Amino acid sequence: MRLIYFSFDYTPHDYRFLSSLAESGHEVFYVRLHRPTRDLEDRSLPPAVEQVRWEGEADAFRWQDLPQKIRAFRALWRRIKPQLVHAGPIQTCALIAALAGAQPLLTMSWGFDLMQDAERNAWWRWATRYTLRHSTFFVSDAEVTRRKAIAFGMRAERTLVFPWGVDLERFAPPARDRFPTEHYNLLCNRRWEPRYGVDVLVRAFVRLAREREDVSLLLLGSGSQAPLFHRLLREGGVWDRVHMPGHISQNELPSWYRRAHLFISPSHVDGSSVSLMEALACGLPVIVSDIPANREWVETGKNGWLFPDGDEEALYQTLRQALNTPPSRLSELGQAGRLTAESRADWRKNFATLLQAYELTLAYGKNG
């Protein structure tokens, strides 16, 4: 199949989609909207994928440039003549494709576009509604985002849910049981931006580390809240208990999961979090915010703990509870998490759902 894959950036998620599409024998043209100073993915684009440079690619997305981007994408679509356009997030890439008249159009939610951006204001609500009503088919990684899409006008029968999943061979438990242990490493690799709630974890950790000497925080990544985190950790007197190695390559990432003992995701907004699936696959007990998408993966007492979203006190108490849990019980929670990943988060199996969505998109497209 000849298709355009239209995405905002070049991220590890994009790399995985593009690699699997190329391996499936499709003729893939990769178009991106944002031209960042540094890609979020350090692996090269798969050789079989053709990256298309176009007039709409820019350093920053500005609404006043929308007419120009629509014209540029319409010209690109007419030149490439794809059988299908796969686009997302909804209010940027998919909106441009819809306004350009590109059909058949498969719109893919990236989670935040429906769980947060869709409700920003009247303009964003209109953009969401217009895009979904002009999409041939829709896919998302969580049931909660599927329901949101339907509420905005997407036909229920033209939707599919598939968790993006992980490579279960790369993301696997360590050879030796991580419990018991004399020192606990808490891991969080969510971006340091407000929507991910990492500040809630930093504040809770400061309190925890003051009362326990056997705990450290592995805080991977970066973001705009770095100055805040540095100040909180220094003022809290626990700066030397936190490891902040910055951006971690995909090749290094599994080893960080394996050296950890607990995974924490305090995100306020999410679809099915790939980081959470990676942690489960690596046999880590998890502590995550009690938001709809996380409830699809985590059950307190089964494979981890849920805590009320944004509640620093609750997260602090949950961390204390986890660290006071017998090592044998922590091992059981980690093993249950691995079973969860094996049954529901296998990328190789889940990717087949996207190919099914492509076939349905083509069928609906032929029928108008």
Summary of the structure (lengths in Angstrom):
residues: 368
radius of gyration: 21.1
end to end distance: 19.1
largest distance: 64.8
contacts: 1252
relative contact order: 0.12
helix: 46%
strand: 16%
